[in-house]
Amino acid sequence: MANNHNAKYAFYYLLSLAALIFTALSVGMIVFGIIDKSVADALNYNSYSNVDSQLKFAISALFIAAPIYYFLSRLISRGLKQQELDIDSPLRRWLTYFIILVASMIILGVFIGVINNFLSGELTSRFILKALAMLLIAAIVFSFYFYDIKRKVLAGKDRVICIFAWASAALVVAAFVAAWFFVTPPQVARAKRLDQNLSSNIYQLENAVNSYYAQYGSLPDNLEEIKNSDIYFDARAALDPETKEAIVYQREGDDKFSFCATFRLASDENNPDYSYPAGKKGHKAGYDCVNGQLWSKAEAEKNGAQPVLVD
């Protein structure tokens, strides 16, 4: 009878392996991200955007993979109790040891990465916390599967299996909830990306103004002069990407100009994602102006500007 269900349970075991990998790695990524954000390191002062992306991926993976893993584990457990899958089945033993092998390789790889970061100068406190987190995750995974493969009797509810299930589920839920306190909220992330696009548009306008200055020897009085010249000008760059509100160009002197727009968030010079592409040009939340910068001679040549003699 068991042979009739081998293909089904092989599918359950292999899919549970994939779900286990995503679940365990996601919990580890969340713990590592929380450590990176909580324990400041001068070597990683500008890596918060990477940590944020890491946390977002971990939340997404955990939301999908963890329920699948526990559901499949329940199906496998029910199949063992109903004797659709024999407890001494070679299929069960081979696939369980295969899961242990794959989990071992992945955990070893993560440990190697943690030690490599430590040898590359990461703070000792960070290294210790990450190593302890990996030891805890590895201990839960290995102890569960080694216990599961060695048990011979399936009488009623196995208290050890129940403890493993509830303890691991509590850890997964705790990691999932904790991650939301350290990741950028979706509405803030959207505002941040829109400000990035707005800053990119301003950067394009600055390049157009510089090209005009390099060719004609003076700043344009308004953006219409650039449009009517032979300088490349993308009209979309003169607008806010969402509201379509016009970006205001202001000529403030013979060699001074600025751009004004409504920003959703204040810039953060410690985080490159909030910085203006042309350098340190911070802005406040709301309507604010950023100063333009003329190209140096070297920058003009690099951008292919061809100055024209002006009478």
N, C-alpha and C positions, 0 to 999 in steps of 0.2 A: 504493500500500500504506500509505503514511504517513497518508493521510487517514482510513483506517479506524481509526486509533488516536488521532486528535486529541482526542476527548472524554476518553479515558482519561488522556492526558498533561496535558490542561488541568486535570483534577481533581488529578493529582499535583502540578503546579506551584502551584495555588492552596492546596492543603492544606499543602504545604511552606512556602508563604509564612506561613500562620497559625502553623505550628510554629516557623518561624524567628523570628517576632515574639516569641512566648512565650519561646523559648530565649534570644535576645539580651537581652530586657528582664529576664529572670530573672537572668542573669549580671550585668547591670548593677545590679539591685536588691541582689544579694548583695554585690557589691563596695561599693556605697554603704552598705549596712548595716554591713559590717565597718569601713569608714572612720568611720561615725558612732559606733560603739561603741569604736573604738580611739583616735580623736582627740577628746578631751573638749572640749565647748563649753558655756560657762555659759548660753548662750541655749537649749540643748536638754537641760538636765539632767533634765527630766521626760518625755522623749520615748522612753525605752527600750522601753516597751510597744509603741509604734508601729513601732519598728525590728524588734522581735521578730515582730510580725505580718507585716511586710514580708518578713522572712527565711523565715518559714513558708510564705507564699504562693509565694515564689521557689523554694524546695525542691520544693514540690508540682508547680508548673508545669514545672520543669526535669526532674523525674522522668518526666513524661508526654511533654512536647513534644520534648525532645532526641532520644530514640530514634526517634520518628516522623519527625523531620526527616532524620536520617541514613539511615533506611530508605527514605524516599521519594527522597532524593538518589541512593541506590544504584539504585533502580528506574529513575529517569530516565537515569542514566549507562548502565545496561545496555540501555535502549531505544535510546539513541543508537548504541551499539556494534552492536546487532542491526539497526539501520536501521529500527526501527519508527517512530522519530521522526527526521526528517532534520535534520542539523546546521544547515542554512540555512532550516529551516522558519519561515515567518512566525509561527506559533503560539509556537514556542520563543523567538524574538526579542522578540515583543510581551510575552509573560508574564515573561521575564527582566527587561526594562526596567520592567515594572510592579512587579516585586518590588523593584528598585532604587529606584523612585519612592516606594513605600510605606515602605521602610526609611529613605529619606532624610527623609521627613516626620516619622517617629517620632523619629529621632535628632536632628533639628533641634529638635523639641519638648522632648526631654530636655535638650539643650544650653541652650535658653532657660530652662528651669526651674533648671538649675545656676547660670547667670549671674544669674538673678533672686534666688536664695538668697544669692549672694555680695553682690549690691548691697543686700540686706536685712540684711546684717551677719554672714553666716556666715564662719567663720575662713578666712583665705587658704589655709592648708595643706589644709583640707578641699576648698576649691574647686579647687585645683591637682590634688589626687589624683583627684577625681571627673572633672575635665576630661580628664586623661590616660587614665583608664579608658574614658571614652566615645570618645576618639580611637582607642584600641586596638581596641575593638569595631567602630567604624565602619570602620576601616582593613581589618580582616579581612573584613567583609561586602562592602564595595564592591570591594576588590581581587579577591576570589574571583569575584564575578559579572561584573565587567568583563573579567577574564581569560577566564572561561568563554564569554562571548558573542562574544569576538573570535577564539577558536581555530577553526581550519578543519579540522584533521586529528585523527582518532581512531585512532591506531595504537598498539596495546598500552596499557600503563598510562602515564598522563600523570603524570610525577613532580611537577609543580607542583600538580596537583589532589590528589595523595596527600599532599603536604606540608600543603596547606590543610586537608584532612580530618583528619589526625592532630593537627595543631597546634590546630585549633579544638576537636576532641574532648578533647584534653588540658586546654585552658582550661576547658571545660564541666565535666569531671570534677573539676578542681582547685577550681572555684567551689562545686560541689555538696558536696565533702568539707569544704572550709573552713567552709561555712555551719553545719555541725553543731557546730563548736567555739564558735559565737557565739550560737546559738539556744537557747532554754530547752528542755531535754529534755522529751519528752512526759509522763513520769511527774511531773516537777516542775510542768509546766503544768497537769496535772489537779489536783494538790494545791493549786496556787495558786487555781484556779477554785473548788474546794470551799471553801477558806478565805474566798474572796470571798462565796460564798453564806452561809457561816456568819456572817460579819461583817454581812451584810445582814439575817440573821435577828435578830442581836443589836440591830441598829439599829431593827428593827420592835418588838422588846420594849421598847427604851428609849422609843420613842414612846408605847407603850401605858402604860408607867409614868408618863410625863409627863402623858398625858391623865387618868389616874387622879388624879394629884397636883393637877392644875389643877381637877378637878371636886370632889374630896373634901377637899382641903387637907392631905393627908398621904400619905406613901408607903405602898404596900401591904406587908404583912408577907411575902407570898408571891404567886406568880403566880395561885394559885387565887382570890384576892380579886378580881383583874382579870377572870378568867373569869366569876365570879358577879355582876359588876357589869354596867352597861349600856355599858361601854367596849368598842369593837370589839377582839376578840382572836382572832388566827389561831393555833390550836394547833400548826400545822406550824412556825411561827416559833420555837417553844420547843425545837426538836430540831435536832441536827446533820443536814445534808441527806443524808449518806451513811450514817453509823453509827446514826442515830436516837437517839443518846445525848442525854439532856436537857441543855439549857443551864441552868446554876445561877444563880438570882437571889439576891442577898444584900442585905438592908437593913442598912446600917452606921451609921445615925443618922437624925435627923429629915429631913435633906436630902442624905444620901449613900447611894449604892447602887452595886452592881457586878454584872457578869455573868462567869461562869467557864465555860470550855469547853476542849476539847482541839483545839489548832490543829496543823496539819500542818507549817507553815513559820513561821519568825519573820517579823514584819512588817518592811518596809523603808520608812522614811519618805521616802526619796528617790524612791520609785516609787509613784505613786498607786494602782496596782493592788493593792498590799499594804496600803494604808492603810484604817483603819476609816472608814466613811462619815461619821461624825459629827465627824471631825477627827483630831488627832494622838493616837491611842490605840494605841500600839504594843503588841505582845504577843510572847511567846517561843514557840518551837516546843514542843509538848506542852501539858500542862494549865496554863492561865494565866487571870488575871482582868483585865478592862478596866473602868475606872471609868465609871459612868453620869454623865450631865450633865443637870441640870434646865433646862427651857426658861426663857428670860427672858420678861418680860411681852410683849414684842413678838413673840417666837417663838410664845408660847401663842396670842396673837390671830391670828397668821398661820396657825396650824394649826387655827383654829376652836374652840379650847377655850372652854367656857363655865363659869367658876368658880362654885361653889355656896358660899354662906355656911355655915360650920360653927360650930355652937354651941361 
